């Protein structure tokens, strides 16, 4: 009977095949696991930044802007950078998992579902822990020239023609206030008793606010809804100190302040 083991050994010698050590194979597996985990973390952080940008849109957009304008704004100001990074991390994470020693045992559907689930859970937790908020602040400060790519919310609130303008209050009147927009334009914002105040907004100099309304003239807008932004929205603290109540900066009766009686 022919000894197949000797035949195999001879073939290996003839082909000059050198077996790889077990340690080397294990390090390759560890390397792919590390790569996969890195891509999963990147995907989770990118997904959390997508959530961070999308969560800025609330039902009032649809109420005041209408469906067509809302879709246009969403398309123009979508966080494409983070969407692309999240999808890229998902794809490379799946490929890295395939390269591990046990990755070949699982179906593509299982691997995709697993990686998507992990990225989604980590992304949601990053949003709950406000890691994406801190990321946005760091990127806004350290990469101001790329702010529109890293945080397209700012561009979303620079569309007065579509009824959206955001910025910092610079002066307060009885039923109006001056607003320095995020693109450094000076606007006059008017409001009335029907104007909706969101997040306990106070009409105060130095306050960062977003306006949903209607453009009524050159650098004039009537507000339907006013919301409050974080003080570090633009990556810098407010340039003006908030006015104290005795200077008329805050209105003790809440928002909006009472209009003067008719003459």
C-alpha positions in Angstrom: 0.0 0.0 0.0 1.4 3.4 -1.0 2.3 5.7 1.9 0.5 9.0 1.1 2.2 10.8 4.0 5.6 10.4 2.4 4.2 11.5 -1.0 2.8 14.7 0.6 6.1 15.4 2.4 8.0 15.0 -0.9 5.6 17.4 -2.7 6.0 20.0 0.1 9.8 19.8 -0.3 9.6 20.0 -4.0 7.4 23.1 -3.9 9.6 24.6 -1.1 6.5 25.2 1.0 7.4 26.6 4.4 4.6 26.3 7.0 3.8 29.5 9.0 4.2 29.4 12.7 1.1 29.2 14.9 2.2 32.5 16.6 2.3 34.3 13.3 -1.2 33.1 12.4 -2.5 34.2 15.7 -1.0 37.7 15.3 -2.7 38.0 12.0 -6.0 37.1 13.5 -5.5 39.6 16.4 -4.5 42.3 13.9 -7.8 41.8 11.9 -9.8 41.8 15.2 -8.1 45.1 16.1 -8.8 46.6 12.7 -12.4 45.4 12.8 -12.9 47.0 16.3 -11.3 50.3 15.2 -13.7 50.4 12.2 -16.7 49.6 14.4 -15.7 52.4 16.8 -15.2 54.8 13.9 -18.6 53.8 12.5 -20.3 54.2 15.9 -18.8 57.7 16.4 -19.8 58.7 12.8 -23.3 57.4 13.4 -23.6 59.4 16.6 -22.6 62.5 14.6 -25.3 61.7 12.1 -27.8 61.5 15.0 -26.3 64.7 16.4 -27.1 66.5 13.2 -30.4 64.9 12.4 -31.8 65.4 16.0 -31.5 69.2 15.4 -34.6 68.9 13.1 -37.8 68.8 15.0 -41.5 68.7 14.0 -41.7 72.5 14.0 -39.7 72.5 10.7 -42.5 70.6 9.0 -45.2 72.7 10.7 -43.8 76.1 9.6 -41.8 75.3 6.5 -43.8 72.6 4.8 -42.8 69.2 3.4 -41.1 70.4 0.2 -38.8 73.0 1.8 -38.0 70.6 4.6 -36.9 67.9 2.1 -34.7 70.4 0.2 -33.1 71.6 3.4 -32.5 68.0 4.6 -30.9 67.1 1.2 -28.6 70.2 1.1 -27.5 70.1 4.8 -27.3 66.3 5.4 -24.2 65.2 7.3 -22.7 63.5 4.3 -19.2 63.3 5.8 -20.4 61.2 8.7 -22.8 59.2 6.6 -19.9 58.2 4.2 -17.5 57.5 7.2 -20.2 55.4 8.9 -20.9 53.3 5.8 -17.1 53.0 5.0 -16.5 51.8 8.5 -19.3 49.2 8.2 -17.9 47.9 4.9 -14.3 47.6 6.1 -15.4 46.2 9.4 -17.2 43.4 7.6 -14.2 42.7 5.4 -11.9 42.7 8.4 -14.2 40.2 10.2 -14.1 38.0 7.2 -10.3 37.9 7.4 -10.2 36.5 11.0 -9.6 32.8 11.5 -13.2 32.1 12.3 -14.9 34.7 10.1 -15.3 32.3 7.2 -17.7 30.2 9.3 -20.5 32.8 9.3 -22.7 33.9 6.5 -22.4 37.4 5.0 -25.9 38.3 6.3 -25.0 37.3 9.9 -21.8 39.4 9.8 -23.5 42.4 8.3 -26.4 42.2 10.9 -23.9 41.8 13.7 -21.7 44.7 12.7 -24.7 47.0 12.1 -26.2 46.1 15.5 -22.9 46.8 17.3 -22.4 50.1 15.5 -26.0 51.2 16.1 -25.9 50.3 19.8 -22.5 52.1 20.3 -23.7 55.1 18.2 -26.9 55.5 20.3 -24.9 55.2 23.6 -22.4 57.8 22.3 -25.4 60.2 21.7 -26.9 59.5 25.1 -23.5 60.1 26.8 -23.1 63.3 24.6 -19.8 62.2 23.2 -20.9 63.4 19.8 -21.7 66.8 21.3 -18.1 67.1 22.7 -16.7 65.9 19.4 -18.7 68.6 17.6 -17.2 71.2 19.9 -13.7 70.0 19.4 -14.0 69.8 15.7 -15.6 73.3 15.6 -12.7 74.8 17.5 -9.9 72.9 15.9 -11.2 72.8 12.3 -13.2 75.9 11.8 -12.6 75.9 8.0 -14.2 72.5 7.8 -17.1 73.4 10.0 -19.7 73.1 7.3 -18.5 69.5 6.6 -18.2 68.4 10.2 -21.3 70.2 11.5 -23.8 71.1 8.7 -26.3 72.4 11.3 -24.7 75.8 11.0 -25.4 75.9 7.3 -29.0 74.7 8.0 -29.6 77.9 10.1 -28.2 80.2 7.4 -31.1 79.9 5.0 -33.3 83.0 5.7 -35.0 82.6 2.3 -36.3 79.2 3.4 -37.3 80.6 6.8 -34.3 79.6 8.9 -31.8 82.0 10.5 -29.6 81.5 13.6 -27.2 83.6 15.5 -26.5 85.7 18.6 -28.8 88.4 20.0 -27.0 91.7 20.1 -29.8 94.1 21.1 -33.3 93.8 22.5 -36.4 95.9 21.8 -40.0 95.7 23.0 -41.3 93.3 20.3 -38.1 92.7 18.3 -34.4 92.2 18.6 -31.2 92.4 16.6 -29.5 89.2 15.6 -25.9 88.7 14.4 -26.3 85.6 12.2 -23.7 82.8 12.1 -22.4 84.2 8.8 -22.0 87.6 10.4 -25.0 89.5 9.0 -27.2 91.8 11.1 -30.9 91.0 11.1 -33.9 92.5 12.7 -36.3 89.9 14.1 -39.8 90.7 15.1 -42.3 88.6 17.0 -45.7 88.7 18.6 -47.9 86.8 21.1 -48.3 83.9 18.6 -44.6 83.3 18.3 -43.6 80.0 19.9 -40.8 79.9 22.4 -38.9 76.6 22.6 -36.5 75.3 25.4 -37.5 78.2 27.8 -35.8 80.6 25.5 -35.1 84.1 26.9 -34.7 87.1 24.6 -31.4 88.3 26.1 -28.3 89.9 24.6 -25.6 87.3 24.1 -28.1 84.4 23.7 -27.7 82.0 20.8 -31.1 81.4 19.1 -32.5 79.9 16.0 -35.5 81.5 14.2 -38.1 79.7 12.1 -40.1 82.4 10.4 -40.8 84.4 7.3 -38.5 86.9 5.6 -40.4 90.2 5.3 -37.7 92.4 3.9 -33.9 93.0 3.5 -32.5 91.6 6.7 -35.9 91.5 8.3 -37.7 88.4 9.5 -40.9 87.7 11.5 -40.5 84.8 13.9 -43.0 81.9 14.1 -40.8 80.0 16.5 -37.6 80.8 18.5 -35.4 78.1 20.0 -32.3 78.3 22.1 -28.9 77.0 21.0 -26.0 75.9 23.3 -23.7 78.8 24.2 -20.8 77.0 22.4 -22.8 76.6 19.2 -20.2 78.4 17.0 -17.2 76.9 19.0 -16.7 80.2 20.9 -18.4 81.6 24.0 -20.9 84.3 23.5 -19.3 87.6 22.5 -21.7 89.6 24.7 -22.4 89.2 28.3 -26.1 88.5 29.1 -27.9 91.6 30.3 -29.2 91.5 33.8 -32.9 91.8 34.6 -32.6 95.3 35.8 -31.2 96.4 32.5 -34.2 94.9 30.7 -32.3 91.9 29.2 -34.5 89.2 30.7 -38.3 89.3 30.9 -39.5 88.0 34.2 -42.9 86.9 32.9 -41.3 84.4 30.4 -41.5 84.5 26.6 -42.7 86.4 24.7 -42.8 89.6 26.8 -46.1 91.5 26.9 -46.7 93.9 24.0 -47.3 97.6 24.9 -51.0 98.6 25.2 -52.5 100.2 22.1 -52.7 104.0 22.2 
